[in-house]
Amino acid sequence: MSSPPVADFISREARFGARNYEPLGVVLSRGEGVFVWDTQGNRYLDCLSAYSAVDQGHCHPKILAAMVEQAGRLTLTSRAFHNDQLAPFYEEIAELTGSHKVLPMNSGAEAVESAIKSVRKWGYEVKGVPDGQAEIIVCANNFHGRTLGIVGFSTDAATREHFGPFAPGFKIIPFGDLAALEDAITPNTVAFLVEPIQGEAGVIIPPAGYFTGVRELCTAHDVMLILDEIQTGLGRTGKLLAEQHEGIEADVTLLGKALSGGFYPVSAVLSNNEVLGTLKPGQHGSTFGGNPLACAVARAALRVLVEEGMIENAAVQGERFLKGLRSIRANTVRDVRGRGLMLAVELNTEAGRARRYCEALQTEGILAKDTHEHTIRFAPPLVITSDQVDWALERIAATLTQDFA
């Protein structure tokens, strides 16, 4: 039996769904490894990985097996009771990342909100900040999620318009500017919340040595460094955590997306005893956070990431992909950036919108996503091979040499 036409799915979405996304005109029905197939049977190389949630590849068999097994035994207890998957999850992720305490949540935005609450509480109860005066420093062009608390300190007008009023307590500084950070710190500053690489902004990489300086400033002023590694963490940049590129350690690390390999919403706040130790029973929680199904899936996702060498492969293939992108000679290209398999091509404004190039790539069998109008992101699953990188580069080069202005 043939599938309904693509237009049928899309028109029904438009009729019944909120129009809060603008997806490409493809309807996907199956995925395996680095590939996805649409309802018409066409195959595509996935160069988005669900915004890095599918780092381990689509439908990884070992993660799938763990999910099916756990789903047949026990899925949800709430945190009113213990379950036999939570403690092993805590132990394994703490050992892997060198963390002391773990707070399990569901979405990345929940992890960010949880971290904000926790560092404020630490600021009042440990650092001695006057009640209601805690300040958190963030960066311009940040992306930490879309909850009301988070969009209040975004600089993207589209995420803020007509959603106010917003909560106070945040200072916004330029990304990658150490002097600006130092100037912004006051005795009431409890944390600096920052992405190691700004993903949604277009894969913006800070100057070398920036985070070494950030770590020194935060330590000197008793400010908690919160690294949002929801996109960059778990191998995406060729290291387990992006902080390792400069040999630093955050006080609070936020993980999500690839923590479940794309099977289930799982996130976590990783921290020291000082910050998460301030939370007492009844002060924060989540019905689904730390549920046995989530923990079993996350344990399998972490295991295959390490055992199958995906982090190392991301470093090798990322270097190959970046070198290939930089070798493309096209008048449309303004800049090429990347670390590991987190890559971006910024187009000249005269070249037209990046979405048009993404639509052209779709016809070549590659799914990528535009961001900030003139940038194309490339972030395939970490299991991509050299041959697949080369295949993609041929088609990307052919597409970027076209003029859609």
KERO-499702 format. One record per residue (C-alpha): residue in one letter; chain; x negated, y, z. Coordinates in steps of 0.1 Angstrom, whole numbers, always signed. Example, Ala and Ser with C-alpha at 12.3 -4.5 7.8 and 13.67 -1.06 7.14 Angstrom:
BEGIN
<tormar resn="A" chain="A" u="-123" v="-45" w="+78"/>
<tormar resn="S" chain="A" u="-137" v="-11" w="+71"/>
END
This chain:
BEGIN
<tormar resn="M" chain="A" u="+0" v="+0" w="+0"/>
<tormar resn="S" chain="A" u="-14" v="+33" w="-10"/>
<tormar resn="S" chain="A" u="-18" v="+62" w="+15"/>
<tormar resn="P" chain="A" u="+3" v="+93" w="+13"/>
<tormar resn="P" chain="A" u="-13" v="+121" w="-6"/>
<tormar resn="V" chain="A" u="-37" v="+144" w="+13"/>
<tormar resn="A" chain="A" u="-14" v="+173" w="+8"/>
<tormar resn="D" chain="A" u="+14" v="+155" w="+27"/>
<tormar resn="F" chain="A" u="-8" v="+151" w="+59"/>
<tormar resn="I" chain="A" u="-19" v="+187" w="+56"/>
<tormar resn="S" chain="A" u="+15" v="+201" w="+51"/>
<tormar resn="R" chain="A" u="+29" v="+182" w="+81"/>
<tormar resn="E" chain="A" u="+1" v="+195" w="+102"/>
<tormar resn="A" chain="A" u="+9" v="+230" w="+91"/>
<tormar resn="R" chain="A" u="+46" v="+226" w="+98"/>
<tormar resn="F" chain="A" u="+44" v="+211" w="+133"/>
<tormar resn="G" chain="A" u="+9" v="+221" w="+147"/>
<tormar resn="A" chain="A" u="-4" v="+253" w="+161"/>
<tormar resn="R" chain="A" u="-27" v="+270" w="+135"/>
<tormar resn="N" chain="A" u="-57" v="+273" w="+158"/>
<tormar resn="Y" chain="A" u="-81" v="+256" w="+134"/>
<tormar resn="E" chain="A" u="-90" v="+260" w="+97"/>
<tormar resn="P" chain="A" u="-103" v="+225" w="+87"/>
<tormar resn="L" chain="A" u="-116" v="+216" w="+53"/>
<tormar resn="G" chain="A" u="-91" v="+200" w="+30"/>
<tormar resn="V" chain="A" u="-100" v="+164" w="+38"/>
<tormar resn="V" chain="A" u="-80" v="+138" w="+58"/>
<tormar resn="L" chain="A" u="-103" v="+112" w="+75"/>
<tormar resn="S" chain="A" u="-91" v="+78" w="+84"/>
<tormar resn="R" chain="A" u="-122" v="+57" w="+92"/>
<tormar resn="G" chain="A" u="-158" v="+61" w="+104"/>
<tormar resn="E" chain="A" u="-189" v="+39" w="+108"/>
<tormar resn="G" chain="A" u="-224" v="+51" w="+116"/>
<tormar resn="V" chain="A" u="-232" v="+83" w="+97"/>
<tormar resn="F" chain="A" u="-203" v="+79" w="+73"/>
<tormar resn="V" chain="A" u="-166" v="+87" w="+73"/>
<tormar resn="W" chain="A" u="-139" v="+78" w="+48"/>
<tormar resn="D" chain="A" u="-108" v="+98" w="+38"/>
<tormar resn="T" chain="A" u="-73" v="+84" w="+32"/>
<tormar resn="Q" chain="A" u="-81" v="+80" w="-5"/>
<tormar resn="G" chain="A" u="-112" v="+58" w="+2"/>
<tormar resn="N" chain="A" u="-138" v="+85" w="-6"/>
<tormar resn="R" chain="A" u="-169" v="+82" w="+16"/>
<tormar resn="Y" chain="A" u="-187" v="+112" w="+31"/>
<tormar resn="L" chain="A" u="-219" v="+117" w="+51"/>
<tormar resn="D" chain="A" u="-208" v="+134" w="+83"/>
<tormar resn="C" chain="A" u="-231" v="+163" w="+89"/>
<tormar resn="L" chain="A" u="-211" v="+177" w="+119"/>
<tormar resn="S" chain="A" u="-208" v="+147" w="+142"/>
<tormar resn="A" chain="A" u="-177" v="+162" w="+158"/>
<tormar resn="Y" chain="A" u="-199" v="+191" w="+170"/>
<tormar resn="S" chain="A" u="-225" v="+166" w="+183"/>
<tormar resn="A" chain="A" u="-199" v="+144" w="+201"/>
<tormar resn="V" chain="A" u="-207" v="+115" w="+178"/>
<tormar resn="D" chain="A" u="-245" v="+115" w="+182"/>
<tormar resn="Q" chain="A" u="-246" v="+77" w="+185"/>
<tormar resn="G" chain="A" u="-227" v="+73" w="+152"/>
<tormar resn="H" chain="A" u="-190" v="+67" w="+145"/>
<tormar resn="C" chain="A" u="-175" v="+37" w="+163"/>
<tormar resn="H" chain="A" u="-207" v="+24" w="+177"/>
<tormar resn="P" chain="A" u="-200" v="-13" w="+183"/>
<tormar resn="K" chain="A" u="-215" v="-15" w="+218"/>
<tormar resn="I" chain="A" u="-197" v="+15" w="+231"/>
<tormar resn="L" chain="A" u="-165" v="+2" w="+215"/>
<tormar resn="A" chain="A" u="-170" v="-32" w="+233"/>
<tormar resn="A" chain="A" u="-175" v="-14" w="+266"/>
<tormar resn="M" chain="A" u="-144" v="+6" w="+261"/>
<tormar resn="V" chain="A" u="-122" v="-23" w="+251"/>
<tormar resn="E" chain="A" u="-134" v="-45" w="+280"/>
<tormar resn="Q" chain="A" u="-129" v="-17" w="+306"/>
<tormar resn="A" chain="A" u="-95" v="-8" w="+291"/>
<tormar resn="G" chain="A" u="-83" v="-44" w="+297"/>
<tormar resn="R" chain="A" u="-94" v="-43" w="+334"/>
<tormar resn="L" chain="A" u="-88" v="-8" w="+349"/>
<tormar resn="T" chain="A" u="-85" v="+26" w="+333"/>
<tormar resn="L" chain="A" u="-75" v="+51" w="+360"/>
<tormar resn="T" chain="A" u="-74" v="+52" w="+397"/>
<tormar resn="S" chain="A" u="-77" v="+90" w="+404"/>
<tormar resn="R" chain="A" u="-104" v="+100" w="+429"/>
<tormar resn="A" chain="A" u="-80" v="+90" w="+457"/>
<tormar resn="F" chain="A" u="-97" v="+56" w="+456"/>
<tormar resn="H" chain="A" u="-132" v="+44" w="+447"/>
<tormar resn="N" chain="A" u="-138" v="+24" w="+415"/>
<tormar resn="D" chain="A" u="-166" v="+0" w="+405"/>
<tormar resn="Q" chain="A" u="-178" v="+21" w="+376"/>
<tormar resn="L" chain="A" u="-184" v="+55" w="+392"/>
<tormar resn="A" chain="A" u="-213" v="+47" w="+414"/>
<tormar resn="P" chain="A" u="-233" v="+29" w="+386"/>
<tormar resn="F" chain="A" u="-226" v="+59" w="+363"/>
<tormar resn="Y" chain="A" u="-239" v="+83" w="+389"/>
<tormar resn="E" chain="A" u="-270" v="+62" w="+395"/>
<tormar resn="E" chain="A" u="-278" v="+57" w="+358"/>
<tormar resn="I" chain="A" u="-273" v="+93" w="+346"/>
<tormar resn="A" chain="A" u="-292" v="+107" w="+377"/>
<tormar resn="E" chain="A" u="-321" v="+83" w="+370"/>
<tormar resn="L" chain="A" u="-322" v="+92" w="+333"/>
<tormar resn="T" chain="A" u="-321" v="+130" w="+338"/>
<tormar resn="G" chain="A" u="-338" v="+134" w="+372"/>
<tormar resn="S" chain="A" u="-307" v="+149" w="+388"/>
<tormar resn="H" chain="A" u="-298" v="+147" w="+425"/>
<tormar resn="K" chain="A" u="-260" v="+151" w="+423"/>
<tormar resn="V" chain="A" u="-234" v="+145" w="+397"/>
<tormar resn="L" chain="A" u="-199" v="+160" w="+393"/>
<tormar resn="P" chain="A" u="-179" v="+141" w="+366"/>
<tormar resn="M" chain="A" u="-153" v="+160" w="+346"/>
<tormar resn="N" chain="A" u="-136" v="+156" w="+312"/>
<tormar resn="S" chain="A" u="-142" v="+184" w="+287"/>
<tormar resn="G" chain="A" u="-172" v="+206" w="+282"/>
<tormar resn="A" chain="A" u="-152" v="+236" w="+292"/>
<tormar resn="E" chain="A" u="-143" v="+219" w="+325"/>
<tormar resn="A" chain="A" u="-179" v="+213" w="+332"/>
<tormar resn="V" chain="A" u="-187" v="+250" w="+326"/>
<tormar resn="E" chain="A" u="-158" v="+261" w="+348"/>
<tormar resn="S" chain="A" u="-169" v="+237" w="+375"/>
<tormar resn="A" chain="A" u="-205" v="+250" w="+374"/>
<tormar resn="I" chain="A" u="-192" v="+286" w="+377"/>
<tormar resn="K" chain="A" u="-172" v="+277" w="+408"/>
<tormar resn="S" chain="A" u="-201" v="+258" w="+424"/>
<tormar resn="V" chain="A" u="-228" v="+284" w="+419"/>
<tormar resn="R" chain="A" u="-204" v="+311" w="+433"/>
<tormar resn="K" chain="A" u="-198" v="+290" w="+463"/>
<tormar resn="W" chain="A" u="-235" v="+284" w="+468"/>
<tormar resn="G" chain="A" u="-241" v="+322" w="+464"/>
<tormar resn="Y" chain="A" u="-217" v="+330" w="+492"/>
<tormar resn="E" chain="A" u="-225" v="+301" w="+516"/>
<tormar resn="V" chain="A" u="-262" v="+297" w="+510"/>
<tormar resn="K" chain="A" u="-277" v="+328" w="+494"/>
<tormar resn="G" chain="A" u="-256" v="+352" w="+515"/>
<tormar resn="V" chain="A" u="-239" v="+372" w="+487"/>
<tormar resn="P" chain="A" u="-210" v="+393" w="+501"/>
<tormar resn="D" chain="A" u="-177" v="+376" w="+495"/>
<tormar resn="G" chain="A" u="-162" v="+385" w="+461"/>
<tormar resn="Q" chain="A" u="-194" v="+401" w="+448"/>
<tormar resn="A" chain="A" u="-211" v="+372" w="+430"/>
<tormar resn="E" chain="A" u="-225" v="+380" w="+396"/>
<tormar resn="I" chain="A" u="-234" v="+355" w="+368"/>
<tormar resn="I" chain="A" u="-255" v="+366" w="+338"/>
<tormar resn="V" chain="A" u="-246" v="+353" w="+304"/>
<tormar resn="C" chain="A" u="-258" v="+360" w="+268"/>
<tormar resn="A" chain="A" u="-242" v="+378" w="+239"/>
<tormar resn="N" chain="A" u="-229" v="+354" w="+212"/>
<tormar resn="N" chain="A" u="-226" v="+327" w="+237"/>
<tormar resn="F" chain="A" u="-202" v="+298" w="+233"/>
<tormar resn="H" chain="A" u="-193" v="+278" w="+265"/>
<tormar resn="G" chain="A" u="-157" v="+268" w="+257"/>
<tormar resn="R" chain="A" u="-123" v="+284" w="+253"/>
<tormar resn="T" chain="A" u="-106" v="+284" w="+287"/>
<tormar resn="L" chain="A" u="-94" v="+318" w="+300"/>
<tormar resn="G" chain="A" u="-123" v="+321" w="+324"/>
<tormar resn="I" chain="A" u="-149" v="+314" w="+297"/>
<tormar resn="V" chain="A" u="-135" v="+336" w="+269"/>
<tormar resn="G" chain="A" u="-135" v="+365" w="+293"/>
<tormar resn="F" chain="A" u="-173" v="+367" w="+290"/>
<tormar resn="S" chain="A" u="-175" v="+359" w="+253"/>
<tormar resn="T" chain="A" u="-186" v="+386" w="+228"/>
<tormar resn="D" chain="A" u="-166" v="+371" w="+200"/>
<tormar resn="A" chain="A" u="-136" v="+394" w="+195"/>
<tormar resn="A" chain="A" u="-115" v="+367" w="+180"/>
<tormar resn="T" chain="A" u="-117" v="+345" w="+211"/>
<tormar resn="R" chain="A" u="-107" v="+375" w="+234"/>
<tormar resn="E" chain="A" u="-81" v="+394" w="+215"/>
<tormar resn="H" chain="A" u="-47" v="+396" w="+234"/>
<tormar resn="F" chain="A" u="-58" v="+370" w="+260"/>
<tormar resn="G" chain="A" u="-67" v="+394" w="+288"/>
<tormar resn="P" chain="A" u="-69" v="+405" w="+315"/>
<tormar resn="F" chain="A" u="-101" v="+387" w="+323"/>
<tormar resn="A" chain="A" u="-119" v="+378" w="+355"/>
<tormar resn="P" chain="A" u="-148" v="+401" w="+366"/>
<tormar resn="G" chain="A" u="-182" v="+390" w="+378"/>
<tormar resn="F" chain="A" u="-202" v="+385" w="+345"/>
<tormar resn="K" chain="A" u="-230" v="+405" w="+329"/>
<tormar resn="I" chain="A" u="-238" v="+401" w="+293"/>
<tormar resn="I" chain="A" u="-274" v="+404" w="+280"/>
<tormar resn="P" chain="A" u="-291" v="+397" w="+246"/>
<tormar resn="F" chain="A" u="-302" v="+361" w="+241"/>
<tormar resn="G" chain="A" u="-339" v="+355" w="+241"/>
<tormar resn="D" chain="A" u="-348" v="+388" w="+259"/>
<tormar resn="L" chain="A" u="-367" v="+383" w="+291"/>
<tormar resn="A" chain="A" u="-369" v="+419" w="+300"/>
<tormar resn="A" chain="A" u="-331" v="+422" w="+297"/>
<tormar resn="L" chain="A" u="-327" v="+393" w="+321"/>
<tormar resn="E" chain="A" u="-350" v="+408" w="+346"/>
<tormar resn="D" chain="A" u="-332" v="+441" w="+345"/>
<tormar resn="A" chain="A" u="-298" v="+425" w="+349"/>
<tormar resn="I" chain="A" u="-307" v="+406" w="+381"/>
<tormar resn="T" chain="A" u="-295" v="+421" w="+414"/>
<tormar resn="P" chain="A" u="-293" v="+407" w="+449"/>
<tormar resn="N" chain="A" u="-258" v="+395" w="+441"/>
<tormar resn="T" chain="A" u="-268" v="+375" w="+410"/>
<tormar resn="V" chain="A" u="-261" v="+338" w="+417"/>
<tormar resn="A" chain="A" u="-268" v="+323" w="+383"/>
<tormar resn="F" chain="A" u="-279" v="+327" w="+347"/>
<tormar resn="L" chain="A" u="-257" v="+306" w="+323"/>
<tormar resn="V" chain="A" u="-272" v="+300" w="+289"/>
<tormar resn="E" chain="A" u="-275" v="+276" w="+260"/>
<tormar resn="P" chain="A" u="-310" v="+264" w="+252"/>
<tormar resn="I" chain="A" u="-300" v="+269" w="+215"/>
<tormar resn="Q" chain="A" u="-269" v="+289" w="+206"/>
<tormar resn="G" chain="A" u="-250" v="+264" w="+185"/>
<tormar resn="E" chain="A" u="-218" v="+282" w="+175"/>
<tormar resn="A" chain="A" u="-237" v="+314" w="+169"/>
<tormar resn="G" chain="A" u="-255" v="+297" w="+141"/>
<tormar resn="V" chain="A" u="-283" v="+275" w="+157"/>
<tormar resn="I" chain="A" u="-301" v="+305" w="+172"/>
<tormar resn="I" chain="A" u="-334" v="+294" w="+187"/>
<tormar resn="P" chain="A" u="-351" v="+317" w="+213"/>
<tormar resn="P" chain="A" u="-387" v="+328" w="+210"/>
<tormar resn="A" chain="A" u="-414" v="+303" w="+222"/>
<tormar resn="G" chain="A" u="-420" v="+306" w="+259"/>
<tormar resn="Y" chain="A" u="-386" v="+323" w="+266"/>
<tormar resn="F" chain="A" u="-373" v="+295" w="+289"/>
<tormar resn="T" chain="A" u="-406" v="+292" w="+307"/>
<tormar resn="G" chain="A" u="-402" v="+329" w="+316"/>
<tormar resn="V" chain="A" u="-365" v="+324" w="+324"/>
<tormar resn="R" chain="A" u="-374" v="+296" w="+348"/>
<tormar resn="E" chain="A" u="-400" v="+318" w="+365"/>
<tormar resn="L" chain="A" u="-376" v="+348" w="+369"/>
<tormar resn="C" chain="A" u="-347" v="+326" w="+383"/>
<tormar resn="T" chain="A" u="-371" v="+310" w="+408"/>
<tormar resn="A" chain="A" u="-385" v="+343" w="+419"/>
<tormar resn="H" chain="A" u="-351" v="+359" w="+425"/>
<tormar resn="D" chain="A" u="-333" v="+328" w="+439"/>
<tormar resn="V" chain="A" u="-310" v="+326" w="+409"/>
<tormar resn="M" chain="A" u="-296" v="+293" w="+397"/>
<tormar resn="L" chain="A" u="-304" v="+285" w="+361"/>
<tormar resn="I" chain="A" u="-275" v="+268" w="+344"/>
<tormar resn="L" chain="A" u="-283" v="+252" w="+311"/>
<tormar resn="D" chain="A" u="-253" v="+244" w="+289"/>
<tormar resn="E" chain="A" u="-266" v="+213" w="+271"/>
<tormar resn="I" chain="A" u="-232" v="+202" w="+260"/>
<tormar resn="Q" chain="A" u="-243" v="+204" w="+223"/>
<tormar resn="T" chain="A" u="-281" v="+203" w="+227"/>
<tormar resn="G" chain="A" u="-283" v="+175" w="+253"/>
<tormar resn="L" chain="A" u="-286" v="+138" w="+249"/>
<tormar resn="G" chain="A" u="-311" v="+137" w="+220"/>
<tormar resn="R" chain="A" u="-296" v="+163" w="+196"/>
<tormar resn="T" chain="A" u="-329" v="+184" w="+195"/>
<tormar resn="G" chain="A" u="-353" v="+154" w="+195"/>
<tormar resn="K" chain="A" u="-356" v="+153" w="+233"/>
<tormar resn="L" chain="A" u="-332" v="+139" w="+259"/>
<tormar resn="L" chain="A" u="-326" v="+175" w="+270"/>
<tormar resn="A" chain="A" u="-335" v="+206" w="+251"/>
<tormar resn="E" chain="A" u="-351" v="+220" w="+283"/>
<tormar resn="Q" chain="A" u="-379" v="+195" w="+278"/>
<tormar resn="H" chain="A" u="-392" v="+214" w="+248"/>
<tormar resn="E" chain="A" u="-407" v="+239" w="+273"/>
<tormar resn="G" chain="A" u="-412" v="+216" w="+302"/>
<tormar resn="I" chain="A" u="-388" v="+232" w="+325"/>
<tormar resn="E" chain="A" u="-360" v="+220" w="+348"/>
<tormar resn="A" chain="A" u="-326" v="+237" w="+352"/>
<tormar resn="D" chain="A" u="-309" v="+239" w="+386"/>
<tormar resn="V" chain="A" u="-276" v="+229" w="+369"/>
<tormar resn="T" chain="A" u="-273" v="+210" w="+336"/>
<tormar resn="L" chain="A" u="-240" v="+206" w="+318"/>
<tormar resn="L" chain="A" u="-234" v="+176" w="+296"/>
<tormar resn="G" chain="A" u="-204" v="+165" w="+275"/>
<tormar resn="K" chain="A" u="-196" v="+156" w="+239"/>
<tormar resn="A" chain="A" u="-222" v="+128" w="+232"/>
<tormar resn="L" chain="A" u="-219" v="+116" w="+268"/>
<tormar resn="S" chain="A" u="-191" v="+93" w="+255"/>
<tormar resn="G" chain="A" u="-203" v="+88" w="+219"/>
<tormar resn="G" chain="A" u="-171" v="+103" w="+207"/>
<tormar resn="F" chain="A" u="-148" v="+77" w="+222"/>
<tormar resn="Y" chain="A" u="-133" v="+96" w="+252"/>
<tormar resn="P" chain="A" u="-136" v="+130" w="+268"/>
<tormar resn="V" chain="A" u="-164" v="+128" w="+294"/>
<tormar resn="S" chain="A" u="-185" v="+156" w="+308"/>
<tormar resn="A" chain="A" u="-207" v="+161" w="+338"/>
<tormar resn="V" chain="A" u="-223" v="+188" w="+360"/>
<tormar resn="L" chain="A" u="-258" v="+176" w="+370"/>
<tormar resn="S" chain="A" u="-274" v="+196" w="+398"/>
<tormar resn="N" chain="A" u="-295" v="+197" w="+429"/>
<tormar resn="N" chain="A" u="-281" v="+189" w="+464"/>
<tormar resn="E" chain="A" u="-281" v="+226" w="+472"/>
<tormar resn="V" chain="A" u="-254" v="+237" w="+447"/>
<tormar resn="L" chain="A" u="-231" v="+207" w="+445"/>
<tormar resn="G" chain="A" u="-236" v="+200" w="+482"/>
<tormar resn="T" chain="A" u="-214" v="+230" w="+490"/>
<tormar resn="L" chain="A" u="-183" v="+213" w="+476"/>
<tormar resn="K" chain="A" u="-161" v="+197" w="+503"/>
<tormar resn="P" chain="A" u="-131" v="+174" w="+498"/>
<tormar resn="G" chain="A" u="-101" v="+191" w="+484"/>
<tormar resn="Q" chain="A" u="-120" v="+221" w="+470"/>
<tormar resn="H" chain="A" u="-124" v="+209" w="+435"/>
<tormar resn="G" chain="A" u="-114" v="+179" w="+414"/>
<tormar resn="S" chain="A" u="-97" v="+163" w="+384"/>
<tormar resn="T" chain="A" u="-72" v="+134" w="+381"/>
<tormar resn="F" chain="A" u="-92" v="+120" w="+352"/>
<tormar resn="G" chain="A" u="-127" v="+131" w="+361"/>
<tormar resn="G" chain="A" u="-148" v="+101" w="+370"/>
<tormar resn="N" chain="A" u="-122" v="+75" w="+360"/>
<tormar resn="P" chain="A" u="-134" v="+39" w="+354"/>
<tormar resn="L" chain="A" u="-128" v="+40" w="+316"/>
<tormar resn="A" chain="A" u="-147" v="+72" w="+312"/>
<tormar resn="C" chain="A" u="-176" v="+59" w="+333"/>
<tormar resn="A" chain="A" u="-179" v="+26" w="+315"/>
<tormar resn="V" chain="A" u="-179" v="+44" w="+281"/>
<tormar resn="A" chain="A" u="-205" v="+69" w="+292"/>
<tormar resn="R" chain="A" u="-227" v="+42" w="+306"/>
<tormar resn="A" chain="A" u="-227" v="+24" w="+273"/>
<tormar resn="A" chain="A" u="-232" v="+57" w="+254"/>
<tormar resn="L" chain="A" u="-263" v="+65" w="+274"/>
<tormar resn="R" chain="A" u="-276" v="+30" w="+272"/>
<tormar resn="V" chain="A" u="-275" v="+28" w="+234"/>
<tormar resn="L" chain="A" u="-290" v="+63" w="+230"/>
<tormar resn="V" chain="A" u="-321" v="+51" w="+249"/>
<tormar resn="E" chain="A" u="-324" v="+15" w="+239"/>
<tormar resn="E" chain="A" u="-319" v="+21" w="+202"/>
<tormar resn="G" chain="A" u="-344" v="+49" w="+200"/>
<tormar resn="M" chain="A" u="-319" v="+75" w="+188"/>
<tormar resn="I" chain="A" u="-337" v="+104" w="+205"/>
<tormar resn="E" chain="A" u="-370" v="+96" w="+189"/>
<tormar resn="N" chain="A" u="-352" v="+92" w="+155"/>
<tormar resn="A" chain="A" u="-336" v="+126" w="+159"/>
<tormar resn="A" chain="A" u="-371" v="+141" w="+162"/>
<tormar resn="V" chain="A" u="-385" v="+124" w="+132"/>
<tormar resn="Q" chain="A" u="-355" v="+128" w="+109"/>
<tormar resn="G" chain="A" u="-349" v="+163" w="+121"/>
<tormar resn="E" chain="A" u="-384" v="+173" w="+111"/>
<tormar resn="R" chain="A" u="-378" v="+157" w="+77"/>
<tormar resn="F" chain="A" u="-345" v="+174" w="+72"/>
<tormar resn="L" chain="A" u="-358" v="+208" w="+83"/>
<tormar resn="K" chain="A" u="-388" v="+206" w="+60"/>
<tormar resn="G" chain="A" u="-365" v="+196" w="+31"/>
<tormar resn="L" chain="A" u="-341" v="+225" w="+37"/>
<tormar resn="R" chain="A" u="-370" v="+249" w="+38"/>
<tormar resn="S" chain="A" u="-383" v="+236" w="+5"/>
<tormar resn="I" chain="A" u="-351" v="+245" w="-13"/>
<tormar resn="R" chain="A" u="-357" v="+275" w="-35"/>
<tormar resn="A" chain="A" u="-324" v="+293" w="-38"/>
<tormar resn="N" chain="A" u="-315" v="+330" w="-39"/>
<tormar resn="T" chain="A" u="-285" v="+322" w="-18"/>
<tormar resn="V" chain="A" u="-306" v="+313" w="+13"/>
<tormar resn="R" chain="A" u="-317" v="+339" w="+38"/>
<tormar resn="D" chain="A" u="-330" v="+317" w="+66"/>
<tormar resn="V" chain="A" u="-333" v="+280" w="+76"/>
<tormar resn="R" chain="A" u="-335" v="+271" w="+114"/>
<tormar resn="G" chain="A" u="-334" v="+240" w="+134"/>
<tormar resn="R" chain="A" u="-348" v="+218" w="+161"/>
<tormar resn="G" chain="A" u="-343" v="+180" w="+159"/>
<tormar resn="L" chain="A" u="-310" v="+173" w="+141"/>
<tormar resn="M" chain="A" u="-295" v="+206" w="+150"/>
<tormar resn="L" chain="A" u="-300" v="+226" w="+118"/>
<tormar resn="A" chain="A" u="-286" v="+256" w="+100"/>
<tormar resn="V" chain="A" u="-289" v="+274" w="+67"/>
<tormar resn="E" chain="A" u="-280" v="+311" w="+68"/>
<tormar resn="L" chain="A" u="-269" v="+325" w="+35"/>
<tormar resn="N" chain="A" u="-275" v="+359" w="+21"/>
<tormar resn="T" chain="A" u="-243" v="+380" w="+24"/>
<tormar resn="E" chain="A" u="-243" v="+385" w="-13"/>
<tormar resn="A" chain="A" u="-239" v="+347" w="-17"/>
<tormar resn="G" chain="A" u="-203" v="+348" w="-4"/>
<tormar resn="R" chain="A" u="-187" v="+329" w="+25"/>
<tormar resn="A" chain="A" u="-204" v="+298" w="+37"/>
<tormar resn="R" chain="A" u="-171" v="+280" w="+37"/>
<tormar resn="R" chain="A" u="-171" v="+279" w="-1"/>
<tormar resn="Y" chain="A" u="-204" v="+261" w="+0"/>
<tormar resn="C" chain="A" u="-190" v="+236" w="+25"/>
<tormar resn="E" chain="A" u="-161" v="+229" w="+2"/>
<tormar resn="A" chain="A" u="-186" v="+223" w="-26"/>
<tormar resn="L" chain="A" u="-206" v="+200" w="-4"/>
<tormar resn="Q" chain="A" u="-174" v="+180" w="+2"/>
<tormar resn="T" chain="A" u="-172" v="+173" w="-35"/>
<tormar resn="E" chain="A" u="-207" v="+160" w="-33"/>
<tormar resn="G" chain="A" u="-199" v="+136" w="-4"/>
<tormar resn="I" chain="A" u="-212" v="+157" w="+25"/>
<tormar resn="L" chain="A" u="-191" v="+172" w="+53"/>
<tormar resn="A" chain="A" u="-206" v="+202" w="+70"/>
<tormar resn="K" chain="A" u="-191" v="+232" w="+87"/>
<tormar resn="D" chain="A" u="-195" v="+269" w="+84"/>
<tormar resn="T" chain="A" u="-199" v="+292" w="+113"/>
<tormar resn="H" chain="A" u="-199" v="+330" w="+116"/>
<tormar resn="E" chain="A" u="-190" v="+333" w="+79"/>
<tormar resn="H" chain="A" u="-225" v="+331" w="+64"/>
<tormar resn="T" chain="A" u="-241" v="+300" w="+81"/>
<tormar resn="I" chain="A" u="-238" v="+263" w="+74"/>
<tormar resn="R" chain="A" u="-246" v="+239" w="+102"/>
<tormar resn="F" chain="A" u="-260" v="+204" w="+96"/>
<tormar resn="A" chain="A" u="-259" v="+180" w="+125"/>
<tormar resn="P" chain="A" u="-256" v="+144" w="+114"/>
<tormar resn="P" chain="A" u="-255" v="+115" w="+139"/>
<tormar resn="L" chain="A" u="-288" v="+106" w="+154"/>
<tormar resn="V" chain="A" u="-288" v="+73" w="+136"/>
<tormar resn="I" chain="A" u="-294" v="+88" w="+102"/>
<tormar resn="T" chain="A" u="-322" v="+72" w="+81"/>
<tormar resn="S" chain="A" u="-349" v="+88" w="+59"/>
<tormar resn="D" chain="A" u="-331" v="+76" w="+28"/>
<tormar resn="Q" chain="A" u="-298" v="+92" w="+40"/>
<tormar resn="V" chain="A" u="-316" v="+125" w="+48"/>
<tormar resn="D" chain="A" u="-332" v="+126" w="+13"/>
<tormar resn="W" chain="A" u="-298" v="+117" w="-3"/>
<tormar resn="A" chain="A" u="-282" v="+147" w="+15"/>
<tormar resn="L" chain="A" u="-311" v="+171" w="+7"/>
<tormar resn="E" chain="A" u="-307" v="+164" w="-31"/>
<tormar resn="R" chain="A" u="-270" v="+174" w="-29"/>
<tormar resn="I" chain="A" u="-275" v="+203" w="-6"/>
<tormar resn="A" chain="A" u="-302" v="+217" w="-29"/>
<tormar resn="A" chain="A" u="-279" v="+214" w="-59"/>
<tormar resn="T" chain="A" u="-251" v="+231" w="-40"/>
<tormar resn="L" chain="A" u="-271" v="+260" w="-26"/>
<tormar resn="T" chain="A" u="-285" v="+269" w="-60"/>
<tormar resn="Q" chain="A" u="-249" v="+277" w="-72"/>
<tormar resn="D" chain="A" u="-234" v="+312" w="-69"/>
<tormar resn="F" chain="A" u="-199" v="+313" w="-54"/>
<tormar resn="A" chain="A" u="-199" v="+351" w="-47"/>
END
